[in-house]
Amino acid sequence: MSGYGILQPRVATPLPSANEFTLYHGLFAGQCGVDPYSAASSEVYQDLFGEGSFTGKGLLHVGAVHAVLAGRLPEGQVLSHDLFEGSMARCGAVTDIALIEDAPFHADVAASRVHRWIRGDWQLLPLLLNPGRYPVRGINRWKMLDNLRRSLVAPASLALLLLALSGHVVSPWAALALVTAAFSGGPLMGALAGFLSSRNHLARRHFYREAGTDLARAALGGLWLLAQLLQQALRAVDAIVRALYRTGVSRRHLLQWTTAATAQAMASTGLVGAARTHWSLPLVGLLLLAGLLAVGTPHPALATALCLLWAASPVWTWFVSRPGAAREQAALPPPVQAHLEGIARDTWRFFERCVTAGDNHLPPDNLQVLPLEAVAHRTSPTNIGLYLLSVACAREFGWIGTQDLMERMDATLATLGRLQRHRGHFMNWYDTQPGPPAADVRLHRGQRQPQWPPAGGGSGLPGAGPGPERHRRDAPRHRGIDPAPGRASACTRHVPARRRDRPAARAERPAEQLRAGRRGLRPPAGAGPAGVRRSGATRRGQRRAGSAHSRRRSRLAAGRSPPDPAQRLARCAGAPAAGQRRPARRRSPARAGRRFRSAGLAGGLRVPARRTPAPVPHRLPGCGAAARCGLL
């Protein structure tokens, strides 16, 4: 048999809100959010044995699954259906597809789910003992038997500690070390492996801070599980006994199920409610302590500490399950708010001056700064989606009016209607330069490989769709009403004079002038000061760009961080940074005129004139970086 009847995506946990976040979720939910670029994962069973593990939510081929499972499973007995169904219908892991599923926020909700899983695993025992009627591969049978083994870890660990404390088997300290390793050994090894970096020169402090956070999370999670050992052992024993009794004797309540939403609604977040729910745990803990002291334990101090730790289990459950306190939105300090608004204004300036009719109203992919300035005339669905979202945000900030929003969105949406697609999906790259009059916008001419719909990079366009769509729908009702004019003027007051908007007469032709400088063509008449010698300006611009590039490479090679953004912003704005003095310097008018090439480029972008083709642009960390340095 070949092929797969079930496809299992990678399960990702969404980012929790501040009001529902709990310490339990932070300890055991793992990495939250969807990050397909840096969090690529692999399924070991799929890589080694050609089959994945079905977890209950996936993509099913209905006809194949029905043909394999119809009339073959016992009626009303299979509670944990996912692993067994995946074993019979063959499950394939597809880790490049992410399935969003919430992780439990309350410890009791997670414990209720584990209780149901243990019952379901043990109810599959008659099916495992009958391989003739239910044939599955040996690796799948091992998975189900391994689930039974894991359900016995907590009871066996508690029994080992009690025997060691009573003076039998091994030393209680050795038993405690073994139990701790059983619960936290895997997470600790993974956290320690996170400290091994192959690129220490990149964001070293941030890298080790994140690795230290993972190590602390693994250690605290192991300590909490040790404190909950008594509760976990009793719950596992209860689930095993219930499953065996219902399967072999009563034949009732085999499919008893409590949904996660119901368990979350029944869970108590108060200390009194937790004590009422787990009233038996303190009693059992005190009885164990009395029994150990009665048999004459050789380690009374350790026995007392562990039994009291287990008796306080309701407190630990309440402590990690408390939701975050509702906090009012904290206001940012005025300097920080002004700095962020300046970055946002510079980012919008990039789109405002580079998205023109010459590029079919599509945003360029990036702006190259070193070694020579140039714009990459290609775009992707992610770039388009972020541009539409930026247009909506620009209107909210008051930088453009309603009429500008409608014109920009209508022009870009009209271009989107002419783009080549594959079964309705946009391609990964498009060339923004205009083609023949009767042709659609072309695919990116620099691509040597065949075009394909984007697997991860195209999420920006549908992800940004609701915001711009709402603004475009509401725009006719607000025609003539421009939001937040005072906020826009206040943001402009905080922006240095050199970075503010230039006159509209100069801002109308940024892309045309930029392309003229990129191709070594003569710029439009009146674009810059006359009488500038191009050869000298070209040589000085190339030396300036090369020296800046060399300084940046030397800083990275020496392990030094780039200059502080505030100092760069002050230098670009023409003012000295904090704590620095710059001597006054007189510049002759002729020399000052030669500082900029005659193309001018609205906003003062310096592009040395040249007649050689521009190199392939490289991506910048953010489009606002070039604007903050006075390039836009």
Residue, then its C-alpha position, 0 to 999 in steps of 0.5 A: m500500500s502506498g500513498y497517504g489518506i491523511l495529511q498532518p500539518r504542523v501545529a502552531t500555538p497562536l500568540p496569547s493576549a495580555n489579559e488571558f496569558t498565564l504562567y502555565h501557558g508560558l511554561f508549556a505552550g512552547q514558541c507561539g505565533v507562526d514563523p515559517y522562516s526561522a521555525a522550520s520543523s521536521e517530523v522524525y517518524q516521517d523522515l525515518f519511516g515514511e509516516g507521520s503521527f496523526t494528532g486529530k486535526g488534519l487534511l483527510h481524503v474522505g474516500a480513502v479514509h472511508a474505504v480503509l476504516a468503514g466497518r472495521l473498528p468496534e462500535g463505541q470503544v475507540l476514544s483516542h481515534d487519531l493515532f489508530e486511524g492514522s496508522m491504518a489510513r497512513c498519515g503523512a506529515v506536511t510541516d510546511i503547512a501550519l495549523i493554529e490550535d490554542a494551548p491550555f491556559h489553565a493547569d486543570v484544563a490540561a490535566s483533564r485533557v491528559h486524563r482523556w488521552i490516557r483513557g483512550d490509549w488504554q481502551l485501544l489495548p484490546l485492538l493492539l492484542n488482536p493484530g490479525r484483525y487490526p493490522v498496523r505497521g510495527i512502528n505504529r504499534w510501538k507508538m501506541l505502546d509508548n503512549l501506555r508507557r508514558s502514562l505510567v511514568a508519574p505513578a512509577s516515579l512516585a512509587l520510586l521516591l516513596l520506596a527510596l524515602s522508606g530506606h529501600v531500593v536506592s538513595p532518595w537523592a539518586a531517585l530524585a535526580l532520576v525523577t527530575a530527569a524523567f520530567s525535564g531532561g528532554p526540555l533541558m537538553g534542547a535548551l542547552a543546545g540553544f546556546l550553540s550558535s554558529r553565527n556569534h557575530l550576529a545579535r549575540r546579546h539577543f541570542y544568548r538572552e533568548a537561549g537563557t529564557d528557554l533554559a529558565r523555562a525548561a528548569l521551572g517547568g521541571l520543578w513545577l511538574l515535580a511539585q505536581l507529581l502526586q496529583q499527576a500520579l493519582r490522575a493517571v492511576d484513576a484514568i487507567v483503572r477507569a479505562l480497564y474497568r469500562t472496557g472489560v466489565s461495565r462497557r459503559h461511558l467508553l466515549q465520555w468526553t469533556t471538551a476543552a471549552t467546557a473544561q475551561a469554563m469549569a476551571s476555577t482561577g481563585l485560590v478557594g476554588a482550587a482548594r475546593t477542587h483538589w481538597s483530597l491532595p493535601l490529605v493524601g500528602l499528609l497521610l504519606l508523610a505520616g506513613l513514612l515517619a511511622v516506618g522510620t524513614p532515614h531521611p525525615a527532612l527530605a520526606t517532610a519537604l517532598c510531602l508538604l510540597w505535594a500537599a500544597s499542590p492546589v496552591w501551585t495549580w492556582f499560582v500558574s493558572r492565574p490570568g494576567a491582570a487587565r491593564e490599561q493601555a500605557a501611554l508612551p513617553p513623548p520622546v519615544q512616541a515622537h521617535l516612533e512616529g518619525i520612523a512611521r513617517d519615513t516609512w510612508r515617505f518611501f512608499e509615497r515617492c517610489v510607488t508611481a505610475g512608472d512602476n504600475h502603482l506597485p511598491p518596489d521590493n527594496l531600496q539599495v544603499l551600498p555600494l550604490e543607491a538604486v531601487a529594485h523594480r520588482t515586487s511580491p504579494t507581501n510587498i503589495g499587501l504591506y503597501l496597501l496597509s501602509v496607505a490605510c495607516a497613512r490616512e489614519f495618521g493624517w498624512i494623506g486625505t481620503q481622495d489620495l487613499m481612494e486614488r492610490m488603492d484604486a490604481t494598485l487594485a486595477t494593476l492587481g486585476r491585470l497580474q498573471r496568476h496561477r489558478g487564481h493565486f498570485m506569483n512570487w515575483y513581478d516586474t513593476q516596469p511597464g510592458p507593451p501597451a496591450a500586455d499585462v504586467r510581466l513576471h520579474r525578468g531576472q527570474r531564471q527559474p519557473q514562476w510559482p505561487p508563494a508558499g510563505g511569502g505571499s501571506g502578506l497580501p491576504g493578511a493585510g486585506p481586511g484593513p485596506e478593504r474596510h478603509r476603501r469601503d468607508a472612504p466614499r462616506h468620509r470624502g473630504i474628511d481627513p483624520a488626525p490633521g493635528r496629529a500629522s502636524a505634531c509628528t512633522r514638528h518632531v521630524p528634523a527639517r532635513r527629513r520633512d517633506r519637500p515641496a510638491a514640485r520636487a516630490e512629483r518625480p522621484a521614481e523617474q529621477l531615480r531611474a534616470g540616475r540608475r541608468g546614467l541618463r540625463p535627469p529632467a530639466g530643472a531637477g537640480p542645480a545647474g553647472v555641476r561637473r558630473s565626473g567629479a560628482t561621480r568620483r566623489g559619490q563612489r568614494r563616499a559610498g565605498s568608504a561607508h561600505s568599508r567602515r561598515r564591514s570593518r565594524l562587523a569584522a571587529g565585532r563592534s555594533p553599528p552606530d547608534p540610530a539616534q546618532r545616525l539620525a542626528r547626523c543625517a538631520g544636520a545636528p550633532a548627537a547627544g554628548q558630541r560637538r561638531p565644529a563649524r565648517r564653512r563650505s563654498p557655494a560651488r562646493a556645496g552645489r557639487r555635493f549633490r548630483s544635478a538629478g537632485l532626487a526629491g528629498g535629497l537622495r544622492v545617486p552618483a551618475r554612472r553609465t554602467p548597469a547597477p548591481v543587483p540590489h540587496r534587501l534592507p532590514g526595513c524600508g524606513a532605514a534608508a529614509r531615517c538616514g536622509l536618503l528619502 
